[in-house]
Amino acid sequence: MGNRVAIVGVGMTKFVRRALETGKELSWLASKMALDSCGMTMNQIDSVVMGTAPDTFDGVHMKGEYLSDGAGGFGKPYMRGFVGGGTGVFSVAQGWYHVASGMFDTCLVVCEEKMSTFQPHAQAAFVTIFDHIIERPLKPNLLWIFALEMNRYMTTYGLRKEDIARVAVKNKTNALYHPCAQIAAPVTVEDVLNSEVLAWPVQRLDVSPVSDGAVAVILANESVARRVTDKPVWVEGCGWALDTAYWTNRDLCYPRYVEEAARMAYKMAGVTDPRHQIHVAEPYDPFDYKELHHMEGLMLCGRGEAPQLTADGVTARDGELPVCPSGGLLGVGNPIAAAGLMKIAELFWQLRGEAGKRQIARKAKRGVAQAWGDLMQVGTVVVLGV
């Protein structure tokens, strides 16, 4: 696997609907907080990985170059990564092989998104991602496709809307204790079921918001890590995988791309029984049903079993397997690329026992973060441990 790599510092801006800061400024704020958290300076950073989503969001072509000075990349080896919503977790994998290979001692990983710049709504950017001959004549949008997928999941396992809504209730409540949360709220299942229907069965409170924000983490080899902190959090495994780009050809009931990515990361981490060897999980939850979908893809339970685990309280913050103790995208917010890195940051805090009121009840030594995106067919997974 190469050299051991640890996360030694983390920084995160507040996630908001419309940030006053530019994307460069958001990137710098998160980077500065990460550096300060472990007493390092930019002079100690050998390389920079920048994760950010479509150029369209910021209205700047070559967005990676535009953000480079804000992210601290000017004058350093600098790489931009982008696999849509999967970016935040994939960027850590990119940073990992920078350091694990021995090429660099340290790497600053920054993920930024400013979706509010795109007017009237960021959704309009997504209509251009589909095949222009086969799919665009159907005039699909993301909500439309997610509604098909959610319906397929519910129909296959005989689920009711309330079985799904419990995820939104859990995550929005968990987010009440996250200082960077955008839409934390003590909602009920009835609130979710009575919210506006967007594209049946997807309703307003099933969905994460449009957000602006940035997150940064600092990766270091073992020598540097042990010098700057007595609580390194090790990157034990990384994985990523693609399914077909055509949503009509995918299994809408089961995220095979997540399973493939998880198997890669688990093999690297030596995880053979994820249900018992993973102690806390941060799966990607832009919609409430996606947390359930992704728990099953991560093999934290059998197919169709995730809703019952949620109903039984197993995935609650004080449960046997806490899932999204951060509050997830449903509660903290969803600045696309930064959202996945927020999940890595949450595991860092949870594994070090520094999550404050969000700290899970059980003692955790290993966690998994996962993100999903691109044309909704990429899975990215990172396993962290102490």
C-alpha positions in Angstrom: 0.0 0.0 0.0 3.0 2.3 0.3 3.7 4.8 3.1 1.2 5.3 5.9 -0.8 8.5 5.5 -2.7 10.3 8.3 -5.0 13.2 8.5 -3.5 15.7 10.9 -5.7 18.8 10.5 -9.2 19.8 9.4 -11.0 23.1 8.7 -14.5 23.8 7.6 -16.5 27.0 6.8 -20.2 27.3 7.7 -22.4 26.0 4.9 -24.9 28.7 3.9 -27.4 29.4 1.1 -25.6 32.5 -0.3 -22.0 33.1 1.0 -20.7 36.7 0.8 -17.2 35.3 0.2 -15.9 34.3 -3.2 -14.9 30.7 -3.9 -11.3 31.7 -3.5 -12.0 33.2 -0.1 -14.0 30.1 1.0 -11.1 27.9 0.0 -8.6 30.0 1.9 -10.8 30.2 5.0 -11.1 26.4 5.2 -7.3 25.9 4.4 -6.3 28.4 7.1 -8.4 26.7 9.7 -7.0 23.3 8.8 -3.4 24.6 9.0 -4.1 26.3 12.3 -5.7 23.2 13.8 -2.4 21.4 13.7 0.0 24.3 14.0 1.3 24.1 10.4 1.9 26.8 7.8 1.7 26.7 4.0 5.5 26.4 3.9 5.1 22.9 5.3 2.7 21.9 2.5 4.3 20.1 -0.4 1.3 19.6 -2.7 -2.3 20.6 -3.1 -5.4 18.8 -4.3 -8.4 20.9 -5.2 -11.9 19.3 -5.5 -14.7 21.4 -7.0 -17.7 20.6 -9.2 -18.8 22.0 -12.6 -17.3 25.2 -13.8 -20.8 26.4 -14.4 -21.5 26.8 -10.7 -19.0 29.6 -10.3 -19.4 30.9 -13.9 -15.7 30.6 -14.4 -14.2 28.3 -17.0 -11.0 26.5 -15.8 -12.4 26.8 -12.3 -9.5 24.7 -10.8 -7.0 27.3 -12.0 -9.3 30.2 -10.7 -9.4 28.7 -7.2 -5.7 27.7 -7.1 -4.4 30.7 -5.2 -7.2 30.7 -2.7 -6.5 27.0 -2.0 -2.8 27.6 -1.5 -1.8 25.9 -4.8 0.1 28.8 -6.3 3.7 27.8 -6.8 3.2 24.2 -5.7 2.3 20.9 -7.4 -1.4 21.3 -7.8 -4.1 19.0 -9.1 -7.9 19.5 -9.5 -10.2 16.5 -9.2 -13.8 16.3 -10.1 -16.3 13.4 -10.1 -19.4 15.4 -9.3 -20.8 14.6 -5.8 -18.2 11.9 -5.3 -15.4 14.6 -5.4 -15.1 15.3 -1.7 -14.1 11.7 -0.8 -12.2 11.0 -4.1 -10.0 14.1 -3.4 -8.8 12.4 -0.2 -7.9 9.3 -2.3 -6.0 11.6 -4.7 -4.1 13.3 -1.8 -3.5 9.9 -0.3 -1.5 8.6 -3.3 0.4 11.8 -3.5 1.8 11.0 0.0 1.6 7.2 0.1 3.8 7.0 -3.1 6.6 8.9 -1.3 6.5 11.7 -3.8 5.4 14.3 -1.1 5.5 14.4 2.7 2.3 16.5 2.9 -0.7 17.3 0.9 -3.4 19.9 1.5 -6.8 18.7 0.2 -9.4 21.5 -0.3 -12.9 21.1 -1.6 -15.1 24.2 -2.4 -18.4 24.8 -4.0 -20.4 28.0 -4.5 -23.7 26.9 -6.0 -25.5 30.2 -5.3 -23.6 32.0 -8.1 -25.6 30.0 -10.7 -28.9 31.7 -11.3 -31.8 31.1 -11.2 -31.0 27.7 -9.8 -28.0 25.2 -9.9 -30.4 22.5 -11.2 -30.2 24.2 -14.6 -26.6 23.2 -14.9 -27.4 19.5 -14.6 -29.7 19.4 -17.7 -26.6 19.5 -19.9 -25.0 16.3 -18.3 -27.2 13.8 -20.1 -26.6 12.2 -23.5 -27.7 14.7 -26.0 -29.2 12.2 -28.5 -30.7 9.5 -26.3 -31.6 11.2 -23.0 -32.0 14.9 -23.5 -35.1 14.7 -25.7 -36.9 13.2 -22.7 -36.0 16.5 -20.8 -34.8 14.7 -17.6 -33.6 16.5 -14.5 -32.0 15.1 -11.4 -35.2 15.2 -9.3 -37.0 13.3 -12.0 -34.4 10.5 -12.0 -34.1 10.4 -8.2 -37.8 10.0 -8.0 -37.6 6.9 -10.4 -34.8 5.5 -8.2 -36.5 6.1 -4.9 -39.7 4.6 -6.3 -37.8 1.5 -7.5 -36.2 1.1 -4.1 -39.5 1.5 -2.2 -41.4 -0.9 -4.6 -38.8 -3.6 -4.5 -38.8 -3.9 -0.7 -42.4 -2.8 0.0 -41.4 0.4 1.8 -43.6 3.2 2.9 -42.7 6.9 2.7 -42.4 7.0 6.5 -39.7 4.3 6.4 -37.6 6.7 4.3 -38.6 9.9 6.1 -37.0 8.7 9.4 -33.6 9.3 7.8 -34.4 13.0 7.2 -35.7 13.3 10.8 -32.5 11.7 12.2 -30.0 13.7 10.2 -31.7 17.1 10.5 -31.9 16.5 14.3 -28.2 15.4 14.5 -27.2 18.6 12.7 -28.6 20.7 15.5 -25.2 20.3 17.2 -23.1 21.0 14.1 -21.8 24.6 14.2 -21.5 24.8 10.4 -25.0 23.4 9.7 -27.3 25.2 7.2 -30.7 23.6 7.7 -30.7 21.8 11.1 -34.2 21.5 12.4 -36.2 19.3 14.8 -38.6 17.9 12.2 -40.9 15.0 12.5 -41.9 12.2 10.1 -45.2 14.0 9.7 -43.4 17.2 8.7 -41.6 15.3 6.0 -44.8 13.6 4.7 -46.6 16.9 4.6 -43.9 18.8 2.8 -44.2 19.9 -0.8 -44.2 17.2 -3.4 -41.4 17.9 -5.9 -41.6 14.7 -8.1 -43.4 11.8 -6.4 -42.2 10.2 -4.1 -39.6 12.9 -3.5 -40.8 15.7 -1.2 -39.2 18.9 -0.1 -37.8 17.6 3.2 -36.4 14.4 1.5 -33.9 16.7 -0.2 -30.7 18.4 0.8 -30.4 22.2 0.1 -28.3 24.2 -2.4 -25.3 25.4 -0.5 -22.0 27.3 -0.5 -19.0 26.2 1.6 -15.6 24.7 1.8 -13.7 22.1 3.8 -9.9 21.3 3.9 -7.9 18.5 5.4 -4.1 18.0 5.7 -2.5 14.7 4.9 1.0 13.8 6.1 3.3 10.8 6.1 3.9 9.0 9.4 7.1 10.9 10.2 5.4 14.3 9.8 2.1 13.2 11.4 3.8 12.0 14.6 5.7 15.2 14.8 2.7 17.6 14.5 0.1 15.6 16.5 -0.3 12.9 19.1 -3.7 12.0 17.6 -3.2 11.1 13.9 -6.2 9.6 12.0 -4.9 7.1 9.5 -6.2 6.6 6.0 -6.6 2.9 6.0 -8.3 2.3 2.7 -9.4 4.1 -0.5 -11.7 2.9 -3.2 -13.6 4.2 -6.2 -15.7 2.6 -9.1 -17.8 3.6 -12.0 -21.1 2.1 -13.3 -22.6 3.0 -16.7 -23.2 6.7 -17.4 -26.7 5.7 -18.7 -29.2 5.7 -15.9 -31.5 3.5 -17.9 -28.9 0.8 -17.8 -28.2 0.9 -14.1 -29.7 -1.2 -11.3 -31.8 1.6 -9.7 -32.5 -0.6 -6.6 -28.9 -1.3 -5.6 -25.7 0.9 -5.9 -23.3 -1.6 -7.3 -20.7 1.2 -7.9 -20.7 1.8 -4.1 -20.1 -1.9 -3.4 -17.2 -2.1 -5.8 -15.6 1.0 -4.3 -16.2 -0.3 -0.8 -14.7 -3.7 -1.6 -11.5 -1.9 -2.8 -11.3 0.2 0.3 -12.1 -2.6 2.7 -9.5 -4.9 1.2 -6.8 -2.2 1.6 -8.0 -1.6 5.2 -8.2 -5.3 6.1 -11.9 -5.1 6.7 -13.6 -8.4 6.2 -16.8 -7.9 8.1 -17.9 -4.3 7.7 -21.1 -4.6 9.8 -18.9 -5.3 12.9 -15.5 -3.8 12.0 -16.9 -0.3 11.0 -17.9 1.6 14.1 -19.3 4.9 12.6 -20.4 5.7 9.0 -20.9 8.8 7.0 -22.6 7.6 3.7 -23.7 10.2 1.2 -27.2 11.5 1.8 -28.3 14.2 -0.6 -31.7 12.5 -0.4 -33.0 10.5 2.6 -33.4 7.3 0.6 -29.8 7.5 -0.6 -28.5 7.0 3.0 -30.3 3.7 3.0 -29.2 2.8 -0.5 -25.6 3.6 0.3 -25.6 1.7 3.7 -26.5 -1.4 1.7 -23.9 -0.7 -0.9 -21.3 -0.3 1.8 -22.4 -3.7 3.1 -23.2 -2.4 6.5 -26.4 -4.5 6.3 -28.1 -6.7 3.8 -30.1 -5.5 0.8 -33.4 -3.9 1.9 -32.5 -4.0 5.6 -31.4 -0.4 6.1 -34.8 1.0 6.8 -35.5 -1.4 9.6 -32.1 -0.6 11.2 -33.1 3.1 11.1 -36.5 2.4 12.6 -34.9 0.3 15.4 -32.5 3.2 16.3 -29.4 1.2 15.4 -28.2 4.2 13.2 -28.9 6.9 15.8 -26.0 8.8 17.4 -26.3 6.6 20.5 -27.0 3.4 18.5 -24.9 0.4 17.8 -23.9 1.7 14.3 -24.1 5.5 14.2 -24.8 6.8 10.7 -24.4 10.4 9.7 -23.8 11.8 13.2 -22.7 15.0 11.5 -26.3 15.6 10.3 -25.3 14.7 6.8 -26.1 16.7 3.7 -29.8 16.7 4.7 -28.9 18.8 7.8 -25.5 20.3 7.4 -25.9 21.2 3.7 -24.8 20.1 0.3 -22.1 22.3 -1.4 -21.4 19.4 -3.9 -17.7 18.8 -3.7 -17.3 20.1 -0.2 -20.1 17.9 1.1 -18.1 14.6 0.8 -15.0 16.2 2.5 -17.3 17.3 5.3 -17.9 13.6 5.9 -14.2 12.9 6.2 -13.9 15.8 8.6 -16.7 14.4 10.7 -15.0 11.0 11.0 -11.7 12.8 12.0 -13.5 14.6 14.8 -15.5 11.5 15.9 -12.4 9.2 15.9 -10.4 11.7 18.0 -13.3 12.2 20.4 -13.6 15.9 19.4 -17.1 16.1 18.0 -18.5 17.9 21.0 -22.3 17.4 21.5 -22.3 15.3 18.3 -19.9 12.8 19.8 -21.2 9.2 19.3 -21.8 7.1 22.4 -19.8 4.1 21.4 -16.0 4.0 21.3 -15.0 4.1 17.7 -11.7 3.1 16.2 -12.7 2.9 12.5 -15.1 4.7 10.3 -16.1 4.8 6.6 -17.1 7.9 4.5 -18.7 7.5 1.1 -19.8 9.9 -1.6 -21.7 9.5 -4.9 -22.1 11.6 -8.0 -20.8 12.4 -11.5 -23.6 11.1 -13.7 -24.9 9.4 -10.5 -22.8 6.4 -11.3 -19.6 6.9 -9.3 -18.9 5.6 -5.9 -16.0 6.8 -3.7 -15.1 5.4 -0.3 -12.4 6.1 2.3 -11.8 4.1 5.5 -10.2 6.0 8.4 -8.9 4.5 11.7 -7.0 5.3 14.9 
